[in-house]
Protein backbone atom coordinates (compact mmCIF):
# COMPACT_ATOMS: atom_id res chain seq x y z
CA UNK A 1 0.00 0.00 0.00
CA UNK A 2 2.07 2.90 -1.19
CA UNK A 3 1.67 6.23 0.51
CA UNK A 4 2.75 9.37 -1.29
CA UNK A 5 3.18 11.80 1.58
CA UNK A 6 5.20 12.26 4.72
CA UNK A 7 3.33 12.04 8.00
CA UNK A 8 2.15 15.51 9.07
CA UNK A 9 2.96 17.02 5.70
CA UNK A 10 0.91 19.98 4.50
CA UNK A 11 -1.00 18.86 1.42
CA UNK A 12 -2.93 20.76 -1.22
CA UNK A 13 -6.19 19.93 -2.97
CA UNK A 14 -5.51 17.44 -5.75
CA UNK A 15 -2.35 16.01 -4.22
CA UNK A 16 -2.03 12.23 -4.63
CA UNK A 17 -2.01 10.53 -1.22
CA UNK A 18 -2.46 6.80 -1.78
CA UNK A 19 -3.22 4.13 -4.38
CA UNK A 20 -5.63 2.25 -2.18
CA UNK A 21 -9.16 3.62 -2.42
CA UNK A 22 -10.26 1.68 0.66
CA UNK A 23 -8.06 3.89 2.79
CA UNK A 24 -9.82 7.14 1.91
CA UNK A 25 -10.71 9.05 5.07
CA UNK A 26 -11.91 12.53 5.85
CA UNK A 27 -10.65 15.40 3.72
CA UNK A 28 -9.97 13.16 0.73
CA UNK A 29 -11.71 11.97 -2.39
CA UNK A 30 -11.28 9.00 -4.73
CA UNK A 31 -10.89 9.10 -8.50
CA UNK A 32 -9.80 6.12 -10.60
CA UNK A 33 -9.09 4.13 -7.46
CA UNK A 34 -6.63 6.67 -6.14
CA UNK A 35 -6.92 8.85 -3.07
CA UNK A 36 -6.39 12.59 -3.38
CA UNK A 37 -6.55 15.42 -0.85
CA UNK A 38 -9.61 17.64 -1.18
CA UNK A 39 -8.59 20.42 1.20
CA UNK A 40 -5.50 22.18 2.44
CA UNK A 41 -4.45 20.44 5.61
CA UNK A 42 -2.13 18.09 7.44
CA UNK A 43 -2.02 14.59 5.98
CA UNK A 44 -1.94 11.75 8.47
CA UNK A 45 -2.88 8.11 8.90
CA UNK A 46 -5.46 7.36 11.57
CA UNK A 47 -6.93 3.89 12.12
CA UNK A 48 -5.45 2.74 8.82
CA UNK A 49 -7.19 5.53 6.92
CA UNK A 50 -5.55 8.37 5.08
CA UNK A 51 -6.92 11.62 6.44
CA UNK A 52 -6.39 15.30 5.87
CA UNK A 53 -6.86 17.40 8.99
CA UNK A 54 -8.38 20.69 7.93
CA UNK A 55 -6.67 23.82 9.19
CA UNK A 56 -9.60 26.11 8.57
CA UNK A 57 -13.04 25.61 7.21
CA UNK A 58 -16.77 25.66 7.64
CA UNK A 59 -18.62 23.49 10.16
CA UNK A 60 -20.33 20.51 8.60
CA UNK A 61 -23.06 19.10 10.83
CA UNK A 62 -22.96 15.37 11.49
CA UNK A 63 -25.42 13.18 13.34
CA UNK A 64 -24.36 12.84 16.94
CA UNK A 65 -22.61 16.20 17.27
CA UNK A 66 -23.37 18.20 20.37
CA UNK A 67 -23.85 21.79 19.24
CA UNK A 68 -24.61 25.19 20.69
CA UNK A 69 -26.91 27.38 18.65
CA UNK A 70 -28.86 30.60 18.69
CA UNK A 71 -32.62 30.52 18.11
CA UNK A 72 -33.35 32.52 14.97
CA UNK A 73 -37.01 31.81 14.32
CA UNK A 74 -39.98 30.08 15.90
CA UNK A 75 -42.34 28.22 13.61
CA UNK A 76 -45.37 25.99 14.22
CA UNK A 77 -43.36 22.87 13.40
CA UNK A 78 -40.36 23.77 15.50
CA UNK A 79 -37.56 26.15 16.28
CA UNK A 80 -34.95 27.30 13.78
CA UNK A 81 -31.46 27.41 15.22
CA UNK A 82 -28.43 29.21 13.85
CA UNK A 83 -25.31 27.05 14.16
CA UNK A 84 -22.83 29.49 12.64
CA UNK A 85 -22.83 27.14 9.71
CA UNK A 86 -23.94 27.39 6.11
CA UNK A 87 -27.39 26.19 7.01
CA UNK A 88 -29.75 26.63 9.95
CA UNK A 89 -30.89 23.63 11.93
CA UNK A 90 -34.43 22.77 12.91
CA UNK A 91 -35.51 21.60 16.32
CA UNK A 92 -38.74 19.77 15.60
CA UNK A 93 -41.60 19.59 18.08
CA UNK A 94 -44.58 17.25 18.12
CA UNK A 95 -47.28 19.79 18.90
CA UNK A 96 -47.93 23.34 19.96
CA UNK A 97 -47.98 22.34 23.60
CA UNK A 98 -44.44 21.01 23.40
CA UNK A 99 -43.32 24.17 21.64
CA UNK A 100 -44.81 26.25 24.39
CA UNK A 101 -43.21 24.13 27.09
CA UNK A 102 -39.77 24.78 25.61
CA UNK A 103 -40.27 28.45 26.43
CA UNK A 104 -37.84 29.67 23.77
CA UNK A 105 -37.54 33.16 22.34
CA UNK A 106 -35.58 34.41 19.35
CA UNK A 107 -32.03 35.04 20.50
CA UNK A 108 -32.00 32.29 23.13
CA UNK A 109 -29.00 29.99 23.19
CA UNK A 110 -29.51 26.24 23.31
CA UNK A 111 -27.39 23.10 23.59
CA UNK A 112 -28.60 20.09 21.63
CA UNK A 113 -27.62 16.94 19.77
CA UNK A 114 -27.74 16.75 15.96
CA UNK A 115 -30.20 13.98 15.05
CA UNK A 116 -29.55 13.95 11.33
CA UNK A 117 -27.93 15.98 8.62
CA UNK A 118 -28.58 15.51 4.95
CA UNK A 119 -30.71 16.61 2.06
CA UNK A 120 -33.66 17.21 4.38
CA UNK A 121 -31.60 19.75 6.28
CA UNK A 122 -30.15 19.59 9.75
CA UNK A 123 -32.41 18.32 12.49
CA UNK A 124 -31.80 18.67 16.20
CA UNK A 125 -32.98 16.20 18.78
CA UNK A 126 -35.21 17.04 21.69
CA UNK A 127 -33.92 14.62 24.31
CA UNK A 128 -32.63 14.69 27.87
CA UNK A 129 -29.36 16.23 26.65
CA UNK A 130 -31.21 19.26 25.34
CA UNK A 131 -30.61 22.34 27.41
CA UNK A 132 -31.47 26.00 27.30
CA UNK A 133 -28.49 28.12 28.26
CA UNK A 134 -29.43 30.99 30.53
CA UNK A 135 -26.11 32.54 31.51
CA UNK A 136 -22.50 32.83 30.40
CA UNK A 137 -20.38 34.38 27.68
CA UNK A 138 -20.77 33.09 24.14
CA UNK A 139 -17.55 32.79 22.12
CA UNK A 140 -17.00 31.43 18.64
CA UNK A 141 -13.89 29.67 17.41
CA UNK A 142 -13.01 27.97 14.12
CA UNK A 143 -14.82 24.60 14.20
CA UNK A 144 -11.70 22.75 13.03
CA UNK A 145 -9.96 23.81 16.24
CA UNK A 146 -12.54 22.35 18.63
CA UNK A 147 -10.69 19.03 19.12
CA UNK A 148 -7.58 20.92 20.16
CA UNK A 149 -9.54 23.03 22.65
CA UNK A 150 -10.89 19.89 24.25
CA UNK A 151 -7.56 18.09 24.17
CA UNK A 152 -6.82 14.40 24.61
CA UNK A 153 -9.67 13.00 26.73
CA UNK A 154 -10.59 16.55 27.67
CA UNK A 155 -7.19 17.36 29.17
CA UNK A 156 -7.03 20.91 27.86
CA UNK A 157 -10.56 21.98 28.68
CA UNK A 158 -10.50 20.34 32.10
CA UNK A 159 -7.27 22.13 32.94
CA UNK A 160 -8.80 25.51 32.04
CA UNK A 161 -11.96 24.68 34.00
CA UNK A 162 -9.93 23.69 37.04
CA UNK A 163 -7.68 26.75 37.13
CA UNK A 164 -10.31 29.37 36.35
CA UNK A 165 -13.20 27.73 38.16
CA UNK A 166 -15.46 28.41 35.18
CA UNK A 167 -17.85 25.95 33.64
CA UNK A 168 -17.20 25.71 29.92
CA UNK A 169 -19.47 24.16 27.30
CA UNK A 170 -18.07 23.45 23.88
CA UNK A 171 -20.24 22.86 20.83
CA UNK A 172 -18.77 20.89 17.93
CA UNK A 173 -19.81 23.79 15.71
CA UNK A 174 -17.28 26.10 17.39
CA UNK A 175 -19.60 27.88 19.79
CA UNK A 176 -18.31 27.99 23.36
CA UNK A 177 -20.10 29.08 26.52
CA UNK A 178 -17.99 30.27 29.41
CA UNK A 179 -19.71 30.76 32.74
CA UNK A 180 -17.64 31.68 35.76
CA UNK A 181 -17.84 33.04 39.26
CA UNK A 182 -16.24 36.40 38.41
CA UNK A 183 -15.49 38.52 35.33
CA UNK A 184 -11.75 37.97 35.91
CA UNK A 185 -12.06 34.21 35.72
CA UNK A 186 -14.32 34.39 32.68
CA UNK A 187 -11.82 36.70 31.02
CA UNK A 188 -8.98 34.31 31.82
CA UNK A 189 -10.84 31.36 30.32
CA UNK A 190 -11.82 33.35 27.22
CA UNK A 191 -8.24 34.53 26.72
CA UNK A 192 -6.99 30.96 27.03
CA UNK A 193 -9.47 29.84 24.36
CA UNK A 194 -8.28 32.63 22.07
CA UNK A 195 -4.66 31.58 22.69
CA UNK A 196 -5.48 28.00 21.73
CA UNK A 197 -7.21 29.22 18.58
CA UNK A 198 -4.17 31.29 17.59
CA UNK A 199 -1.55 28.66 18.29
CA UNK A 200 -3.47 25.47 17.61
CA UNK A 201 -0.59 23.55 16.11
CA UNK A 202 2.34 24.58 18.30
CA UNK A 203 4.00 22.12 20.59
CA UNK A 204 3.66 22.17 24.36
CA UNK A 205 0.49 24.19 24.10
CA UNK A 206 -1.04 22.73 27.27
CA UNK A 207 1.86 23.98 29.40
CA UNK A 208 1.78 27.34 27.73
CA UNK A 209 -1.95 27.73 28.29
CA UNK A 210 -1.57 26.61 31.89
CA UNK A 211 1.07 29.26 32.59
CA UNK A 212 -1.00 31.89 30.80
CA UNK A 213 -4.22 31.13 32.63
CA UNK A 214 -2.52 30.88 36.02
CA UNK A 215 -1.04 34.31 35.50
CA UNK A 216 -4.38 35.83 34.53
CA UNK A 217 -6.23 34.26 37.42
CA UNK A 218 -3.49 35.40 39.78
CA UNK A 219 -4.78 38.90 39.19
CA UNK A 220 -1.72 40.14 37.38
CA UNK A 221 -2.66 42.57 34.63
CA UNK A 222 -1.68 41.04 31.34
CA UNK A 223 -4.19 42.55 29.01
CA UNK A 224 -3.86 41.15 25.55
CA UNK A 225 -4.39 43.99 23.11
CA UNK A 226 -5.06 41.56 20.26
CA UNK A 227 -7.98 40.17 22.15
CA UNK A 228 -11.34 41.71 21.45
CA UNK A 229 -13.44 39.38 23.54
CA UNK B 1 0.21 55.96 -23.34
CA UNK B 2 -1.49 57.40 -26.41
CA UNK B 3 0.35 55.36 -28.98
CA UNK B 4 -1.41 55.34 -32.28
CA UNK B 5 1.20 53.51 -34.32
CA UNK B 6 1.94 49.87 -33.60
CA UNK B 7 5.18 49.54 -31.64
CA UNK B 8 7.74 46.89 -32.48
CA UNK B 9 6.77 44.15 -30.08
CA UNK B 10 9.72 41.83 -30.61
CA UNK B 11 13.20 43.21 -31.37
CA UNK B 12 16.04 41.72 -33.46
CA UNK B 13 17.32 39.66 -30.52
CA UNK B 14 13.91 38.10 -29.95
CA UNK B 15 13.33 40.16 -26.81
CA UNK B 16 9.98 41.65 -25.96
CA UNK B 17 9.21 45.23 -24.95
CA UNK B 18 9.88 44.55 -21.29
CA UNK B 19 13.01 42.51 -22.04
CA UNK B 20 11.43 39.09 -21.70
CA UNK B 21 11.97 36.17 -24.04
CA UNK B 22 8.88 34.77 -25.82
CA UNK B 23 8.41 31.95 -23.27
CA UNK B 24 9.01 33.94 -20.07
CA UNK B 25 6.43 34.79 -17.44
CA UNK B 26 6.42 38.19 -15.80
CA UNK B 27 7.61 38.38 -12.21
CA UNK B 28 5.10 36.48 -10.11
CA UNK B 29 4.10 37.12 -6.53
CA UNK B 30 1.39 35.15 -4.72
CA UNK B 31 0.08 35.56 -1.19
CA UNK B 32 -2.65 33.66 0.62
CA UNK B 33 -4.90 34.67 3.50
CA UNK B 34 -4.39 38.41 3.45
CA UNK B 35 -7.91 39.76 3.94
CA UNK B 36 -8.90 39.44 7.56
CA UNK B 37 -12.67 39.68 7.26
CA UNK B 38 -13.04 37.09 4.51
CA UNK B 39 -13.21 33.32 4.97
CA UNK B 40 -10.45 32.87 2.41
CA UNK B 41 -8.40 35.25 0.31
CA UNK B 42 -5.46 35.48 -2.05
CA UNK B 43 -3.42 38.09 -3.91
CA UNK B 44 -1.73 37.50 -7.26
CA UNK B 45 0.70 39.89 -8.88
CA UNK B 46 1.94 39.15 -12.38
CA UNK B 47 4.15 41.99 -13.53
CA UNK B 48 1.96 45.07 -13.32
CA UNK B 49 -1.28 43.07 -13.08
CA UNK B 50 -2.50 43.00 -9.49
CA UNK B 51 -5.54 41.03 -8.40
CA UNK B 52 -7.24 40.28 -5.09
CA UNK B 53 -9.68 37.44 -4.56
CA UNK B 54 -11.91 36.85 -1.54
CA UNK B 55 -14.26 34.01 -0.64
CA UNK B 56 -17.20 34.24 1.76
CA UNK B 57 -19.15 31.22 2.82
CA UNK B 58 -20.53 28.65 2.45
CA UNK B 59 -23.48 30.48 3.93
CA UNK B 60 -27.20 30.41 3.54
CA UNK B 61 -28.33 31.28 0.01
CA UNK B 62 -30.24 34.54 -0.30
CA UNK B 63 -32.84 34.99 -1.65
CA UNK B 64 -33.91 31.56 -0.45
CA UNK B 65 -35.61 30.44 -3.66
CA UNK B 66 -32.22 30.45 -5.42
CA UNK B 67 -30.93 27.70 -3.13
CA UNK B 68 -30.57 24.26 -4.72
CA UNK B 69 -31.60 21.34 -2.49
CA UNK B 70 -28.65 19.08 -3.27
CA UNK B 71 -25.72 21.42 -3.78
CA UNK B 72 -24.33 24.88 -3.17
CA UNK B 73 -24.53 27.74 -5.61
CA UNK B 74 -21.35 29.58 -6.51
CA UNK B 75 -21.57 33.32 -7.06
CA UNK B 76 -18.66 35.04 -8.69
CA UNK B 77 -17.99 38.70 -9.29
CA UNK B 78 -15.05 39.78 -11.40
CA UNK B 79 -14.61 43.51 -11.12
CA UNK B 80 -12.01 46.03 -12.20
CA UNK B 81 -11.53 49.03 -9.97
CA UNK B 82 -12.03 52.31 -11.81
CA UNK B 83 -8.37 53.25 -11.26
CA UNK B 84 -7.00 49.95 -12.58
CA UNK B 85 -6.67 51.01 -16.20
CA UNK B 86 -5.01 53.93 -18.04
CA UNK B 87 -8.37 55.41 -18.85
CA UNK B 88 -10.70 55.53 -15.88
CA UNK B 89 -13.13 52.64 -16.05
CA UNK B 90 -16.75 53.56 -15.46
CA UNK B 91 -18.29 52.42 -12.20
CA UNK B 92 -20.30 49.24 -12.02
CA UNK B 93 -20.25 46.06 -14.01
CA UNK B 94 -19.59 46.42 -17.71
CA UNK B 95 -20.58 43.76 -20.24
CA UNK B 96 -17.03 42.49 -20.25
CA UNK B 97 -16.97 42.08 -16.48
CA UNK B 98 -20.29 40.24 -16.45
CA UNK B 99 -18.93 37.82 -19.04
CA UNK B 100 -15.66 37.23 -17.21
CA UNK B 101 -17.55 36.65 -13.95
CA UNK B 102 -19.45 33.87 -15.68
CA UNK B 103 -16.34 32.37 -17.24
CA UNK B 104 -14.46 32.34 -13.92
CA UNK B 105 -17.50 30.96 -12.09
CA UNK B 106 -17.85 28.07 -14.51
CA UNK B 107 -14.15 27.27 -14.24
CA UNK B 108 -14.40 27.17 -10.44
CA UNK B 109 -17.64 25.15 -10.46
CA UNK B 110 -15.82 22.36 -12.26
CA UNK B 111 -13.40 21.81 -9.38
CA UNK B 112 -15.32 22.67 -6.20
CA UNK B 113 -17.30 19.89 -4.47
CA UNK B 114 -20.51 21.90 -4.35
CA UNK B 115 -22.61 18.90 -3.34
CA UNK B 116 -20.99 18.93 0.11
CA UNK B 117 -22.93 22.06 1.04
CA UNK B 118 -26.60 21.64 0.06
CA UNK B 119 -28.84 24.73 0.08
CA UNK B 120 -25.96 27.11 0.59
CA UNK B 121 -24.07 29.76 -1.36
CA UNK B 122 -20.38 30.49 -1.80
CA UNK B 123 -19.44 34.01 -2.85
CA UNK B 124 -16.23 34.66 -4.75
CA UNK B 125 -15.06 38.21 -5.37
CA UNK B 126 -12.25 38.96 -7.78
CA UNK B 127 -11.07 42.55 -7.68
CA UNK B 128 -8.52 43.85 -10.17
CA UNK B 129 -6.61 46.77 -8.67
CA UNK B 130 -4.19 47.19 -11.54
CA UNK B 131 -4.66 45.82 -15.04
CA UNK B 132 -1.88 45.08 -17.49
CA UNK B 133 -3.14 42.11 -19.44
CA UNK B 134 -4.01 38.65 -18.17
CA UNK B 135 -6.38 39.81 -15.44
CA UNK B 136 -8.91 37.01 -15.91
CA UNK B 137 -6.22 34.35 -15.64
CA UNK B 138 -4.62 36.03 -12.62
CA UNK B 139 -8.11 36.38 -11.16
CA UNK B 140 -8.86 32.70 -11.64
CA UNK B 141 -5.51 31.71 -10.11
CA UNK B 142 -6.26 33.91 -7.10
CA UNK B 143 -9.88 32.73 -6.79
CA UNK B 144 -8.90 29.06 -6.64
CA UNK B 145 -6.32 29.84 -3.94
CA UNK B 146 -8.88 31.82 -1.97
CA UNK B 147 -11.29 28.86 -2.09
CA UNK B 148 -8.55 26.55 -0.86
CA UNK B 149 -7.74 29.05 1.89
CA UNK B 150 -11.39 29.08 2.95
CA UNK B 151 -11.17 25.33 3.50
CA UNK B 152 -13.70 24.51 0.81
CA UNK B 153 -13.16 21.00 -0.55
CA UNK B 154 -12.13 20.92 -4.20
CA UNK B 155 -10.76 18.45 -6.71
CA UNK B 156 -7.69 20.49 -7.47
CA UNK B 157 -6.30 23.98 -7.57
CA UNK B 158 -6.55 25.95 -10.80
CA UNK B 159 -3.67 27.81 -12.39
CA UNK B 160 -4.23 29.98 -15.42
CA UNK B 161 -2.15 31.98 -17.86
CA UNK B 162 -2.65 33.56 -21.26
CA UNK B 163 -0.69 32.98 -24.43
CA UNK B 164 -0.63 35.38 -27.35
CA UNK B 165 0.64 35.81 -30.85
CA UNK B 166 2.59 38.96 -31.67
CA UNK B 167 4.59 39.67 -34.81
CA UNK B 168 4.07 36.04 -35.83
CA UNK B 169 5.57 34.61 -32.65
CA UNK B 170 3.71 32.68 -29.96
CA UNK B 171 4.41 34.28 -26.60
CA UNK B 172 3.57 33.45 -23.00
CA UNK B 173 1.72 35.84 -20.70
CA UNK B 174 1.09 38.84 -22.98
CA UNK B 175 1.01 42.28 -21.39
CA UNK B 176 -1.60 44.91 -22.21
CA UNK B 177 0.31 46.40 -25.17
CA UNK B 178 1.09 42.99 -26.62
CA UNK B 179 -2.57 42.08 -26.27
CA UNK B 180 -3.71 45.29 -27.99
CA UNK B 181 -1.33 45.20 -30.94
CA UNK B 182 -0.87 41.44 -31.20
CA UNK B 183 -2.67 39.10 -33.56
CA UNK B 184 -4.15 36.74 -30.97
CA UNK B 185 -4.77 36.30 -27.26
CA UNK B 186 -5.68 32.98 -25.66
CA UNK B 187 -6.31 32.67 -21.91
CA UNK B 188 -5.99 29.11 -20.63
CA UNK B 189 -7.00 27.78 -17.21
CA UNK B 190 -6.05 24.27 -16.16
CA UNK B 191 -5.82 21.94 -13.19
CA UNK B 192 -2.07 21.41 -12.90
CA UNK B 193 -1.91 17.69 -12.05
CA UNK B 194 -4.69 16.13 -14.09
CA UNK B 195 -4.30 18.66 -16.92
CA UNK B 196 -7.99 19.31 -17.36
CA UNK B 197 -8.81 22.50 -19.21
CA UNK B 198 -11.34 24.54 -17.24
CA UNK B 199 -11.10 27.79 -19.16
CA UNK B 200 -10.14 28.42 -22.76
CA UNK B 201 -10.87 31.46 -24.82
CA UNK B 202 -9.35 32.76 -28.03
CA UNK B 203 -9.39 36.23 -29.49
CA UNK B 204 -7.81 36.67 -32.92
CA UNK B 205 -6.47 34.18 -35.41
CA UNK B 206 -4.17 31.21 -34.93
CA UNK B 207 -3.41 28.24 -37.14
CA UNK B 208 -3.89 24.72 -35.83
CA UNK B 209 -0.16 24.32 -35.21
CA UNK B 210 0.08 27.67 -33.49
CA UNK B 211 -2.83 26.70 -31.27
CA UNK B 212 -1.07 23.47 -30.29
CA UNK B 213 2.17 25.30 -29.64
CA UNK B 214 0.33 27.92 -27.61
CA UNK B 215 -1.41 25.30 -25.49
CA UNK B 216 1.88 23.60 -24.71
CA UNK B 217 3.43 26.92 -23.81
CA UNK B 218 0.48 27.70 -21.53
CA UNK B 219 0.87 24.32 -19.88
CA UNK B 220 4.51 25.05 -19.08
CA UNK B 221 3.52 28.43 -17.65
CA UNK B 222 0.74 26.87 -15.59
CA UNK B 223 3.23 24.47 -13.98
CA UNK B 224 5.38 27.44 -12.94
CA UNK B 225 2.37 29.25 -11.49
CA UNK B 226 1.30 26.09 -9.68
CA UNK B 227 4.71 25.88 -8.00
CA UNK B 228 4.25 29.46 -6.78
CA UNK B 229 0.75 28.60 -5.53
CA UNK B 230 2.08 25.65 -3.56
CA UNK B 231 4.83 27.72 -2.04
CA UNK B 232 2.35 30.45 -1.09
CA UNK B 233 0.11 27.99 0.76
CA UNK B 234 3.04 26.27 2.46
CA UNK B 235 4.34 29.68 3.53
CA UNK B 236 1.00 30.61 5.04
CA UNK B 237 0.29 27.36 6.83
CA UNK B 238 3.76 25.92 7.25
CA UNK B 239 4.77 28.52 9.83
CA UNK B 240 1.94 27.65 12.19
CA UNK B 241 2.29 23.91 11.76
CA UNK B 242 6.00 23.16 11.93
CA UNK B 243 5.42 20.45 14.48
CA UNK B 244 2.30 19.36 16.23
Interface residues (C-beta under 8 A of the other chain):
Chain A: X8 X10 X12 X13 X14 X15 X16 X27 X29 X31 X36 X38 X39 X40 X42 X54 X55 X56 X57 X58 X60 X86 X87 X88 X118 X119 X121 X144 X199 X200 X201 X202 X203
Chain B: X39 X40 X57 X58 X59 X60 X69 X70 X72 X111 X113 X116 X117 X118 X119 X120 X148 X149 X150 X151 X152 X153 X154 X155 X156 X157 X191 X192 X193 X194 X229 X230 X233 X234 X237 X238 X240 X241 X242 X243 X244
